[in-house]
Amino acid sequence: MARQARKLAVSGIYHVMVRGIGRQALFHSAADNLAFLSAVTFALQRTQVQLINYCLMSNHVHLILKLRQEDRTSTAALSQCLKIIETRYAAYYNNTYEREGPLFTGRFASEPIDDEHYLLAAWCYVLRNPAKAGIAETDTYTWSSYSDYFGSGHPYPAVDTSYMLTRYSKDFLLQQISSLGDPERILEPPTPKKKCSDTDVVAKMDRICGCTTPSAFQTLSPEIRTRSLAALVQQGAGVRQLARLTGIAPGMISRTVRNYNTTHPNMEEIE
């Protein structure tokens, strides 16, 4: 099934987020953070993409990236840049921690930035991430581009500060970091869902599709069965748990939900 095309930014500017698979931590030491930044630098050089802002959190990363004028008719350069970053860092991480398999969750998330208000709001949001998470104050956090803009700590040379600083003064930006609200379509990592007991899941099944047994669930039409599985997973049911309660193989449930979410990226939660 074809993936949904990414939205294009006329400006060529995108807010991008990548996160660890299964919400696992991506960074365990300063060496890990530096290795990720090294991968970013390499990718920027290869693709001629500009880095306007970044923040490395424990299990996800925010980047604001700008494409060259000639690359703005598609998101190919953006995808290539992220592919290089993820591939290089995953190779480093897997080698360092003696693990195998993917490190990042699916496709990276991206949001086009085509107006000045959203640009400023997203830029501030990225830098505020550590304070919002209760990890550190914005101006003391090491692994963001705060120091590149305001001259403290250890700046990261790959950050291009000129795009923002030719539009706004440093004093204005500092004021906005503490006062500007988050934009509505900001990219945030999903809140981990509370695990449900079998009793809870059966109750949800009854509410969503009117079934409480495997035999009844399997009599549903394919369309209703697919939508119900996607809704149940969205509301906290585990794949193996659903396999027990619906009689459908775990692999089939995973593929069904993944395909459904690809074609319905903005599915609202079913009550």
C-alpha positions in Angstrom: 0.0 0.0 0.0 1.4 3.4 -1.0 2.6 5.7 1.7 1.0 9.1 2.0 3.1 11.8 0.3 4.7 14.3 2.6 3.4 17.9 2.6 5.6 20.3 0.6 6.9 23.5 2.2 7.2 26.3 -0.4 9.8 27.9 1.9 11.8 24.6 1.9 11.8 24.6 5.8 10.6 21.6 7.8 10.3 20.7 11.4 11.4 17.1 11.6 11.3 14.6 14.5 12.8 11.1 14.7 12.4 8.8 17.7 13.7 5.5 19.0 11.9 2.3 18.1 9.5 1.3 20.9 10.4 4.7 22.6 13.8 3.3 23.5 16.6 5.7 24.5 18.8 6.9 21.6 21.5 8.4 23.8 23.3 7.0 26.9 26.4 9.2 26.9 28.0 12.4 25.6 29.8 10.2 23.1 26.4 9.1 21.7 25.2 12.6 21.3 28.4 13.6 19.5 28.1 10.6 17.2 24.6 11.7 16.2 25.7 15.3 15.6 28.6 13.9 13.5 26.1 11.9 11.4 24.0 15.1 11.0 27.1 17.1 9.8 27.9 14.4 7.3 24.4 14.3 6.0 24.2 18.1 5.7 27.4 18.1 3.7 26.2 15.4 1.3 22.7 16.9 0.7 23.4 20.6 1.0 20.5 20.9 3.5 20.8 23.6 6.1 20.3 23.0 9.9 18.5 25.9 11.5 17.8 24.4 14.9 18.1 21.1 16.8 17.5 19.5 20.2 18.6 15.9 21.2 16.3 14.4 23.8 16.7 11.0 25.4 14.5 9.0 22.9 13.8 11.5 20.2 15.3 14.3 18.2 13.9 17.6 16.8 15.5 19.3 13.8 14.5 22.3 11.8 15.9 21.9 8.3 15.9 24.1 5.2 16.3 22.8 1.6 18.1 24.6 -1.2 15.9 26.5 -3.7 16.5 23.9 -6.4 15.4 21.1 -4.1 12.0 22.5 -3.0 9.8 20.8 -5.6 9.9 17.6 -3.6 10.9 16.2 -0.3 13.6 14.0 -1.8 16.5 15.9 -0.4 14.9 16.0 3.0 14.4 12.2 3.0 17.9 11.6 1.7 19.3 13.7 4.5 17.4 11.8 7.2 18.2 8.5 5.7 21.9 9.3 5.9 21.6 10.5 9.5 19.6 7.5 10.7 21.7 4.9 8.8 25.0 6.3 10.1 23.9 6.7 13.7 22.2 3.3 13.8 25.4 1.7 12.6 27.3 3.4 15.3 24.7 2.6 18.0 24.4 -1.0 17.1 28.1 -1.5 17.0 28.7 0.3 20.3 25.9 -1.5 22.2 26.2 -4.9 20.4 22.6 -4.9 19.1 20.9 -5.6 15.8 17.9 -4.3 14.0 16.3 -0.9 13.4 16.9 1.8 15.8 14.3 4.4 14.7 10.5 4.1 14.5 9.2 4.0 10.9 9.2 7.1 8.9 10.5 10.3 10.4 7.7 12.9 11.1 7.8 16.2 9.2 5.8 19.4 9.2 6.2 22.1 6.6 6.9 25.6 7.8 5.4 28.2 5.5 4.7 31.2 7.6 6.8 33.4 10.0 4.6 32.8 13.0 4.9 29.0 12.8 8.6 29.3 12.1 9.2 31.3 15.2 6.9 29.1 17.3 8.5 25.8 16.2 12.0 27.3 16.7 11.1 28.2 20.2 9.4 24.9 20.9 12.5 22.9 19.9 14.7 24.8 22.3 12.1 24.6 25.1 11.9 20.8 24.9 14.3 20.1 27.8 12.6 22.5 30.1 9.2 21.2 29.1 10.3 17.6 29.9 11.7 18.8 33.3 15.3 17.8 32.3 17.1 21.1 32.3 16.5 24.8 31.8 16.6 25.9 28.2 19.8 28.0 28.6 21.7 25.2 30.4 20.9 22.2 28.2 24.0 21.0 26.3 22.4 19.2 23.4 20.5 21.9 21.6 21.4 24.8 19.4 20.7 27.4 22.2 24.5 28.0 22.5 24.9 28.5 18.8 22.4 31.4 18.9 23.3 32.9 22.3 27.0 32.2 22.6 27.2 30.0 25.7 28.4 26.4 26.2 29.8 24.5 23.3 28.4 25.7 19.9 27.9 23.2 17.1 29.3 24.7 13.9 26.9 22.9 11.6 24.0 25.1 12.8 23.2 28.0 10.4 22.0 30.8 12.6 21.9 33.4 9.9 18.3 32.6 8.7 16.8 33.5 12.1 19.3 36.2 13.1 18.7 38.2 9.9 15.0 38.2 10.8 15.0 38.7 14.5 17.3 40.2 17.1 18.8 37.9 19.8 16.9 39.9 22.5 13.6 39.3 20.7 14.3 35.6 20.3 15.2 35.2 24.0 11.9 36.9 24.9 9.9 34.6 22.6 11.5 31.5 24.0 9.9 32.2 27.3 6.6 33.7 26.1 5.5 32.3 22.8 2.9 29.4 23.0 3.4 26.1 21.1 1.8 26.0 17.6 -1.2 23.7 17.2 0.4 21.4 14.6 3.8 21.0 16.5 5.4 17.6 16.3 5.6 15.9 19.6 6.5 12.3 20.6 3.3 10.3 21.4 2.4 9.9 25.0 2.9 6.3 26.1 -0.4 4.6 26.5 -1.3 2.8 29.7 -1.4 -1.0 29.3 -4.8 -2.5 29.4 -5.9 -5.6 31.1 -7.7 -8.3 29.2 -10.9 -7.2 30.9 -10.4 -3.7 29.8 -9.7 -4.8 26.2 -12.8 -7.0 26.1 -14.9 -4.0 27.3 -13.4 -1.8 24.6 -14.1 -4.5 22.0 -17.7 -4.6 23.1 -18.0 -0.8 22.8 -16.2 -0.5 19.5 -17.6 -3.4 17.5 -20.1 -5.2 19.7 -18.0 -8.3 20.1 -16.5 -10.0 23.2 -15.3 -13.3 21.9 -12.9 -14.5 19.2 -15.6 -16.3 17.2 -17.8 -13.2 17.2 -15.0 -10.9 16.2 -14.0 -13.1 13.3 -17.6 -12.8 11.8 -17.2 -9.1 11.4 -16.7 -7.7 7.9 -13.0 -7.1 6.9 -13.5 -3.3 7.0 -15.0 -3.2 10.5 -12.5 -5.8 11.8 -9.6 -3.7 10.4 -10.9 -0.4 11.9 -11.6 -2.1 15.2 -8.1 -3.6 15.5 -6.5 -0.2 14.7 -8.7 1.5 17.3 -8.0 -1.1 20.0 -4.2 -0.8 19.4 -4.5 3.0 19.5 -6.3 2.7 22.9 -3.6 0.6 24.5 -4.2 -3.0 23.6 -1.2 -5.1 22.9 -0.8 -7.1 19.7 -0.3 -10.4 21.4 -3.1 -9.6 23.8 -5.4 -8.9 20.9 -4.3 -12.2 19.3 -5.5 -14.1 22.3 -8.8 -12.2 22.5 -9.6 -12.2 18.8 -8.1 -15.4 17.5 -6.2 -13.5 14.8 -2.4 -14.1 14.4 -0.1 -11.4 15.9 1.6 -10.9 12.5 -1.7 -10.3 10.8 -2.8 -7.8 13.4 0.5 -5.9 13.1 0.3 -5.7 9.3 -3.4 -4.8 9.4 -2.9 -2.0 11.9 0.2 -0.7 10.1 -1.5 -0.6 6.7 -4.6 1.1 8.2 -2.5 3.8 10.0 -0.6 4.5 6.8 -3.9 5.2 4.9 -5.6 6.9 7.9 -2.8 9.0 9.5 -5.3 11.4 11.2 -7.6 8.7 12.7 -9.5 10.1 15.6 -9.8 7.8 18.7 -13.0 5.9 18.8 -14.8 6.1 22.1 
